[in-house]
Amino acid sequence: MRNALDEFQRLPPIEPREMIGLWTGRGIPSDHPFDGVLENLGWFGKRFTPDLRADALLFRFGERELIPIDPARIPLRLALRIRKVGKTRAARKLFSCLQRKLRAKGSVASLKTMSFQGVASAAMIYDDQPIIDHFRKMDDRKIIGAMTIQGDDRIYFFKLERVDEP
């Protein structure tokens, strides 16, 4: 995790308005329990809207559809404990069956500027989970996120790349 945190710390901040749009994501291995889990379950990325709200967890459904998942419906502490299960084929199959039931009925997080590790930058605050994703800018099309969970010192790192919407 130290290398990922060092890389994150070297990057400049990003303003929330710069993040509006659709982003595809992938984890950065850092020995976090969620390393590889989201990708196994078909995680696509995130979407940020002009009113600074967010679809925090967008997953692929079939070939062309993206489904926003409601994080409030996911037992976070349990997911952290049974992380190895999340990397299995059985978990992927079960999750694909549950996606429609886990669908968010609207945006589930807000974007605003927050300080993290002494730097004020864009952050996404989940409405119903003790999670904050902090962001730093790599370039105009790529950012790095650092997901923090209240009460857990581990940080899940991920990259997001802007997707041009049709």
C-alpha positions as CSV (number, residue, x, y, z in Angstrom):
1,M,0.0,0.0,0.0
2,R,2.9,2.4,0.7
3,N,3.8,2.7,-3.0
4,A,0.2,3.4,-4.0
5,L,-0.2,6.0,-1.3
6,D,3.2,7.6,-2.3
7,E,2.1,7.8,-5.9
8,F,-1.3,9.2,-4.9
9,Q,0.4,11.9,-2.7
10,R,2.6,13.1,-5.6
11,L,-0.4,13.9,-7.8
12,P,-2.1,17.3,-7.9
13,P,-5.6,17.9,-6.7
14,I,-8.7,17.9,-8.9
15,E,-11.8,20.0,-8.7
16,P,-15.2,18.3,-8.4
17,R,-16.5,19.9,-11.6
18,E,-13.6,18.5,-13.6
19,M,-15.0,15.0,-12.8
20,I,-18.4,15.4,-14.4
21,G,-19.0,12.5,-16.8
22,L,-18.6,8.8,-17.1
23,W,-15.4,7.0,-16.0
24,T,-14.3,3.4,-16.3
25,G,-12.2,2.0,-13.4
26,R,-9.9,-0.7,-12.3
27,G,-8.2,-1.4,-9.0
28,I,-4.6,-0.8,-8.2
29,P,-3.2,-3.8,-6.2
30,S,-2.3,-2.7,-2.7
31,D,-3.0,-5.7,-0.5
32,H,-6.5,-4.3,0.3
33,P,-9.3,-6.9,0.8
34,F,-11.2,-5.6,-2.2
35,D,-8.2,-6.0,-4.6
36,G,-9.6,-7.9,-7.6
37,V,-13.1,-8.3,-6.2
38,L,-14.8,-5.4,-8.0
39,E,-13.3,-6.4,-11.3
40,N,-14.5,-10.0,-10.8
41,L,-18.0,-8.8,-10.2
42,G,-18.0,-6.7,-13.4
43,W,-17.3,-3.3,-12.1
44,F,-17.4,-0.7,-14.8
45,G,-16.6,2.6,-13.0
46,K,-18.4,5.7,-11.8
47,R,-20.6,8.5,-13.2
48,F,-20.6,12.1,-11.9
49,T,-23.4,14.5,-12.8
50,P,-23.5,18.3,-13.2
51,D,-25.3,18.6,-9.8
52,L,-22.2,17.0,-8.2
53,R,-24.0,13.7,-7.4
54,A,-22.7,10.3,-8.3
55,D,-23.5,6.8,-9.4
56,A,-20.7,5.4,-7.1
57,L,-20.8,1.8,-8.3
58,L,-21.6,1.2,-12.0
59,F,-21.5,-2.5,-13.0
60,R,-21.8,-4.1,-16.5
61,F,-25.0,-6.0,-17.2
62,G,-24.8,-7.9,-20.4
63,E,-22.9,-6.5,-23.3
64,R,-24.2,-2.8,-23.3
65,E,-26.0,-1.9,-20.1
66,L,-24.6,-0.3,-17.0
67,I,-26.4,-0.7,-13.7
68,P,-25.8,1.7,-10.8
69,I,-25.7,-0.4,-7.6
70,D,-26.9,1.0,-4.3
71,P,-24.0,0.6,-1.8
72,A,-26.4,0.8,1.1
73,R,-27.6,-2.7,0.1
74,I,-24.1,-4.2,0.5
75,P,-23.0,-5.4,3.9
76,L,-19.7,-3.6,3.9
77,R,-18.1,-5.2,7.0
78,L,-19.1,-8.7,5.9
79,A,-17.7,-8.0,2.4
80,L,-14.4,-7.1,3.9
81,R,-14.3,-10.3,6.0
82,I,-15.2,-12.7,3.2
83,R,-13.1,-11.0,0.5
84,K,-11.7,-14.3,-1.0
85,V,-15.2,-15.3,-1.8
86,G,-15.7,-12.1,-3.9
87,K,-13.0,-13.3,-6.3
88,T,-14.7,-16.6,-7.2
89,R,-16.7,-17.5,-10.2
90,A,-19.7,-18.4,-7.9
91,A,-19.6,-14.8,-6.5
92,R,-19.6,-13.4,-10.0
93,K,-22.6,-15.5,-11.0
94,L,-24.5,-14.7,-7.9
95,F,-23.8,-11.0,-8.2
96,S,-25.0,-11.0,-11.8
97,C,-28.3,-12.6,-10.7
98,L,-28.7,-10.0,-7.9
99,Q,-27.8,-6.8,-9.9
100,R,-31.3,-5.8,-10.7
101,K,-32.3,-6.1,-7.1
102,L,-29.3,-4.1,-5.9
103,R,-30.0,-1.3,-8.4
104,A,-29.9,2.2,-7.1
105,K,-33.0,4.3,-7.5
106,G,-31.0,7.5,-7.9
107,S,-27.6,8.9,-7.2
108,V,-26.0,7.5,-4.0
109,A,-23.1,9.9,-3.3
110,S,-22.0,13.6,-3.5
111,L,-18.9,15.2,-4.8
112,K,-17.2,18.0,-2.9
113,T,-13.8,19.3,-1.9
114,M,-12.2,17.7,1.2
115,S,-8.8,17.5,2.7
116,F,-7.0,14.2,2.7
117,Q,-3.4,13.7,3.8
118,G,-3.1,17.5,3.9
119,V,-4.3,18.2,0.4
120,A,-7.8,19.6,-0.5
121,S,-9.1,17.8,-3.6
122,A,-12.4,16.3,-4.9
123,A,-13.9,13.6,-2.8
124,M,-17.0,11.4,-3.2
125,I,-19.0,10.9,0.0
126,Y,-21.3,7.9,0.0
127,D,-24.8,8.8,1.3
128,D,-25.4,5.5,3.3
129,Q,-22.0,4.0,3.9
130,P,-19.1,5.2,5.9
131,I,-17.0,5.5,2.7
132,I,-15.2,8.5,1.1
133,D,-13.3,8.2,-2.2
134,H,-10.6,10.9,-2.4
135,F,-9.3,11.8,-5.9
136,R,-6.1,13.2,-7.5
137,K,-5.5,14.0,-11.1
138,M,-3.0,12.1,-13.3
139,D,-4.0,14.1,-16.5
140,D,-7.1,15.4,-18.2
141,R,-8.5,11.9,-18.7
142,K,-7.1,9.9,-15.8
143,I,-7.4,10.1,-12.0
144,I,-6.5,8.0,-9.0
145,G,-9.0,7.3,-6.2
146,A,-8.3,6.3,-2.6
147,M,-11.3,4.7,-1.0
148,T,-11.3,5.1,2.8
149,I,-13.8,3.4,5.2
150,Q,-14.4,4.9,8.6
151,G,-12.9,2.7,11.3
152,D,-10.6,0.9,8.9
153,D,-7.0,2.1,8.2
154,R,-6.7,0.2,4.9
155,I,-7.0,2.2,1.7
156,Y,-8.4,0.7,-1.6
157,F,-6.7,2.4,-4.6
158,F,-8.2,2.6,-8.1
159,K,-7.7,4.4,-11.4
160,L,-10.5,6.0,-13.3
161,E,-10.3,6.9,-17.0
162,R,-12.8,9.3,-18.7
163,V,-15.1,7.6,-21.2
164,D,-16.5,9.7,-24.1
165,E,-20.2,9.2,-24.0
166,P,-22.1,9.1,-27.4
